[in-house]
Amino acid sequence: MRKKGILIILIVTFIISIAGLFYIPKLEVLLNASNKEELTEDEVIKKPTEEKKDNIKTIEIAAVGDILIHKEILETQYDAESNTYDFKNTLQYVKDYLINADLAIGNLEGTLAGIENYGFSGYPSFNAPDELADAIKWAGIDVLNNMNNHSLDRDIRGYHRTRETLNDKGFDIIGTRSSTEDNRYIIKDVKGIKIGIISYSYTMTAEGGVRGLNGTPISSEIYPLMNTFREDSLDDDLNNMKEQIDMMKADGAEVVIFYMHWGEEYELEPNRTQEKMAKFLANNNVDIVFATHPHSLQPIDIIKSDDGLHETSVIYSMGNFLSSQRTERIQNPYTEDGVIVFVNISKNEDTNEIKVEYTKYLPTWVNWYEKEGKLFYEVVPATVNDAPYLTEEGKSRVVESFERSKGIIESYSDKIKVINN
C-alpha cells in the first residue's frame, strides 16, 4: 500500500511538470502584457534568433599619375656636399594617403639608367637617380608602371637597368618584362583578394614603319618585352588585351586593373581611341582603368558593358603627380594638378562575391617655394589651403587648383566623390 502511494505521488508530480511546460510561457505572456500591451504571445514564445553577419573583407587601392623628374627638380634635390640626391621631401605631404592604402600604383615616366655612361637629365630624355625610387617606395607606392613613351629614353641598356633597379628596390613592375618566359601581368594577393594588374602604352610609328617610343625605334629584341598598342593595329592589340584578361582570370584574378598610357597631351577630355578602348575593356569585364600621359586631368567615368551586367571605373587621365610643369614654365595651369584615386574592393568570404565600389579622389597640386636660392617642388593635397608650407600666393592658387580638378574629374559622372579633408 505504501509503495502504491509513492507511485501515485510520482505520477502526479510528472503530470504537474508536463503541465508546467505548457503554462509557464503563457504566464510569461501575462506578466509581460502588463508592461507592454503590444507584446503578443508569439513574440514571447518565439525567441528571436541572431542574424548571421556577412564575413566581409575590404581593401583600398590607390593610384597616382605621372612622376616626371624635370631638370629643375634634379637640380634642387641634389646635395653637393654629399654628392647625393634625396627626393623624399617632394612627396612628404601626401605620403600618409599612399602608405595607408593596401596597394598603391604609380607611373615612372622615364628611366633609372645610372649616371656612368648616360648622365642624369630631364625633358626630353628622362633619366633620374636611383634615389628617386627610394623616395617613391618610402612614400608608399608598391607597383610602378614602366611602360610609357619614355621607357627607351636611355636605349636598351637603360631599359634593363631600370627594371633591375626597381626590382631590387622591391617594386612590382607592370607594362614590361625581363624575358618572354614572364607573364605580361602581375597577380597581387592583397589580404586574400587576388588583383590582376597590367599596363599598356601607345606607340608611335618610327623610321622604317616600326613601333617607336619618343622617336626611338623599338628593336625586335625588346619589342616582345613591352605591352604596346598602336592606332593602325588597334583591333589586333585589343584582342591581345582580351587574351591577357582571360589569362589573368584563369590565374585566379578576382579583380582586373588596367593601367593605360594613352591620349593626347594637355587635352582635358578623352579622344575617340581612349573611349573605344575603355568600352572594349568594360565589355570584357575589366574592373578599373587608371590612365596617364596627357599631363592634365581628364574625367572619371563609370562605363556599363553592352549587356548591362558590368560597370567599369575609367579614370581617363590622373594628370601629373610630380613635375615642374607649372604655369610659370609652360603657361598651362592644368599641368600643376593631379589626383590620388582610391577604390575600395570588398569580398564576401562566405560567398566569394566581389564588389568594386565607385572611385573617390583626392586632388593634389604641385607647390613650389624658394629656399637658399633653389626652387623646391612638393606635391600637396589641394584640399588644404591654410597649411604652413603654403605661401600667401600658394594658399589662393591651391584653391584654384581644387576647383579646376573638381570641375574636370566629376564632369562625366555624379557618382564620383571628392575626399575633402
N, C-alpha and C positions, 0 to 999 in steps of 0.2 A: 504494500500500500504506500509505503514511504517512497519507494522507487517510482511509483506511478505519479505521485505528487511532484516529484522533481522533474519528471518528464513533461508534465503539464506546464510547469513554470518555464522550462526551456523553450517549449513551443510558443507560449505567449510572448516571451522575450524576442524570439525570432520574428514573429508577426509584427511586433511593435517596431523592430529595427527596419523591416522592409517598408512598413508604412512611413517611417521617417524619411526614407529616401525620396518619397513622392511628395511629402508635405513640407519638408524644410524649405525647398525653393519657393513654394507658394507663400510660406511665411515671410521669406526674404522680400518677395514682391510686395506684400502688405506693409512691411516695415519701410521699404524704400518709397512706396507710394505716398506715405505721409510726408516725406521730404521733397519728393519730385513727382508731381501729379502726372507728368507726361511719360514717365517710365512705364513701359509695358512689361508683361510677364515674359515675353520672348526676349526682350532686351536684357533681362536679368538672367534667364536660364542659359541663353546662348552667349558664352563668354567671347568677347572679340579676340580674334587671332591677330598676331603681329604681322604687318605687311612685310614681305620679303624685299629688302633693298637691293637694287641692281648693283653689281660689282663693277663700278666704272673707274677706268684709269684714264687720266688726261695728261697730255704733253703739250708743250708750247714750242713752236718752231719760229725762229726769227730770220729775216733776210735783209740784206742791205745791197746797195748798188755799187757803182764803180769806185774803186780805190785807185786813184791816179796820182802818182808822185811826180809832180812837175819840178822843174829846176828850182823854182823859188822855195819849195818845201825841202828839197835836198840841201840847199844852202843853209837854211835856218836850222835844220836838225843836226847839222854837223858840228862836232866839238873838236876844235883844232888842237887843244891841249892833249886830249887822249887819242886823237885821230880815229874817233868812232862816231857812229850815228845812234840816235835814240828818238824813236817816233811815238813813244807811249803817250806823251802829253797831247798828241793830236786826237787821241781817242778817249782821253780820261773822263770826259763829261758824259759819254754815252756808254761807257763800259758796263755799268750795272744793268742796263737794259739787255745787253747781249749775253753777259755771263750768267744771268739768271734764267735765260731761256734753256730749254732742254737740248736744243740743237740750233746753231746759228750758221748761216751761209752767207758768203760774200763773193765778190768778183775782183780778182787781182788783175788789174789792167796793166800788163807789162811783164817784164822778166826779172829774175834774180840770177843774172848770168855771171856775177863776180866782177871784180874790178881789174884783174890782172891783164887780160887781153882786150877788154871792152871799154872800161870806164863807166862811171855812173852818168845817167843823163835822163832828161825829161822828154817832153814832146820834141820831135815826132817819133822818137825811137826810145821807148821807156826801158830803163834798167836801174833798179833800185838795190840798195844794200840789203844783205840778209837780215839786218836788224828790223827791217820793215815787217818781215814775217814774225819776228819775236813780238812786236807790238800788236800785230793782228791777233796772234794767239793769246797774248796777255789780256786783250780786250774781250775775249770770249768766243771768237769765231772758230768753228770746228771744221767747216767744209769750205774749200776755196775752188771757185771756177777758174780753170786755167785755159779755157778755150775762148779766145776773142781775137779781134783783128790785130792785137799787138803780141800775140803768142810767139811770133817769129822775129821780134824786133832785134834779137841777137842770134839769128840763124839757128841751125840745128843744135849746135853746142849749147847755146843759151836755152833752147827748149828743154834739153835733157837736164841741164844743171838746175833749172827752175823746179822741175818735177822732183829731182833728188833732194833739193834743199827743203821744199815743202814737206816731202815725205819724212825727212829727218826731223823736222820741227813738229811732227805729229799731226799734220793735217790730213784729212781725206780730200782727194783731188777728183774733180769731175771735169768732163769735157775732153780730157786727153788720157792716154795710157802709155805705159812703158813698152809694151810689146803686144803683138796681135793675140797672144795667149790670154791676155787680161780681158775682163769684161769692159764694155763701154760705159757701164753704170756702176753705182755702188748700192749696197743694201745696208742700211744702218738700223740696228735694233736699239730703239730708244725706249727704255723702260718697258720692254715687252711688246712694243708696236714696231713692226718692220716697215721702214721707209725706203722706197726705191727712189734714187736721185740720179738724174742725168742732165747734161747740158749740151747745147749745140750753138755754134756761131755761124753767122753768114760769112761767105767768102766772096771775093771779087774775082773777076777774070784778069789774070796776069798775062805776061808775054807768052805767046805760043798757045793761048786758049786754055791754059791750065788754071786751076783754082789758085788764088793768091790771098795773102794777108798783108795789108798795109804796103802793097807794092812788091812784096817778096813772094815769088812762086813757091807753092808747097811741093816739095820734091816727092817723087814716087816712094822714097824711103820712109818719109814721115807722114804722108797722107793717110795711110791706114790707121795711124795712131790718133787721129783727130776726128771729132764729131762735127761735121760741117753740113751746110746746105747752100744752095745757090739758086737764084731765080730761074735760070733756064733748065734746071733739073729738079725743080721743086717737088713734082709729083713722085718721082723716084725716091727723093730724100724723105718725103713724108712716109712712104711705105717702109723705108728703113727704120724710121722712128717707131712705126707701129710694131715692127719686129722686136725692137728693144723693149717696148711696153709689154708685149706678150712674154718676153724672156724674164723681165723683172717680176711679173706676176707669177710665172712658173717657179721662180726662185723664192717665192714666199712674200713678195712685197704686198702689204695691205694698203699702202698709200703710195701714189706715184707723183713725184715732183719733177717738173722740167724747169731748168734754168736757161733761158734763151738770151743770146746776144744778137739783137736784131734791130730793125727800124732805121730811121733817118735822124742824123744828128740835129739836135736843137729843136726838133718838132715836138709840139705839145699834144699831139694825138697820133694814134697808130695809123700806119698805112695799110693798103689792101692786103699786102703779103702777111703782115702781122695778124690781121683779122682772119685771113684764110687759115693760117697755121693754128691760131688759137681755137677756131671752130673745129678743125681736124682733131686737135688734141682733146677737146671736150667730147667729141663723138667717140673717141677711143678711151674714154673714162679716166683721163688724167685728172688728178685732183687739184693741183696747184701749179700755176705757171708764174715764176718770178722772171723778171727780164731787165736787161741793161742795154747800154750803148748810146742812146740819144743824148746823154749828158743833161737831160732835162726830164722832169717828171711827166708821166702820161697817166691817164686814168686807170683805176682798178674797176674791172667789170666782172659780173657773175654771168657766165655763159651756160645756157642749157644745151644739152645734146639734142640732136634732132628727134630722138624718141622720147624726149622729155623726162627721162629717168635719171639723168645725171647732171650735176652742176659743177662747173669748174671756175675757181677763182683765178682770174688773169690779171696780173699786175704788169701792164704793158711796158712801163719803164719806172725803175726806182730812182732814176737820176744819179747825180754824183753823190757819193758818200763823203769822200775826201778828195779834194783837188784844190788847185789855186785858181780855178776858172771863176773869178769874181767879176762883177760889173766893171770894176776899175781896169781890168785887164782885157776883157773881150766884149765889153758893152752888152752883156746879157745877164740880167739878174737871175734868170731861171736856172743857170748852172750853179748857183750858190745853194740850191735847195735839194734836199734828198728826203728819204723816208727809211725808217725801220719798220718793216711789215711783220705782223705777228699773226700766226694761225694756230688755233687750238685744235687738237685732234684727240678724240676720246674713243675708248674701246670698251665695250661691254664684255667683260671676261667670261661671263656665263654663256653668252650667245655669239661672241666674236664679232658682233656688229660694230662697224667703224663709222664715226660721224666726224666730218670735217666742218668746222664752224666757219662763218663768214670772217673775212680778214678784218683786222684792226691795224692802225698805223700810227706811228709817232713821227711827225715832221721834224726834220733836222736842218741845220743851217751851218755853213762854214764861217765861223767867226775869225776875224784876224785882228791883231793888235801889234804895236811896235814895242820892242824892248831891246835896249842896248844895240840899237842900230839894225835889228833884224825884224822881219815881219813874220809873226807866228800864225799858223793856220790850225784851227781846232774845231772839231765837229761838236756842236752843242744842240740840245733839244730846242726846237723852235717854239715850244710851249712855255718856255720860261723867259720872261722879259725884264726881270729885275735882278738877275744874278750878278754877283760882284765881279765876275770875269768879263762882263759887258761894259763897253764904254757908253756914254750917253747916246752917241750915234748908233752903236750896236743895239741898244735897247729899242730904238724905233725900227731899225732895219730887221730885227728878228721878228717883230710883229708883222711887217710887210711880207716876210718870207712865209710865215704861218698862213696868212690869208691867201697868198699865191698857191701854196701847196694844197690847202683845203679845197680851193676852188677847182683845181685840176683833178685831184685824186677822186673826189666824190661826184664828179660831173656825169658819170655813166650809171651809177647805182646808188640808191638811197639806203642800201644795206651795209655800206661801208662806214665804219665808225672811227673817229679820231680818239687817240689816247691823249687827254688834255690834262697832263699833270707834270 
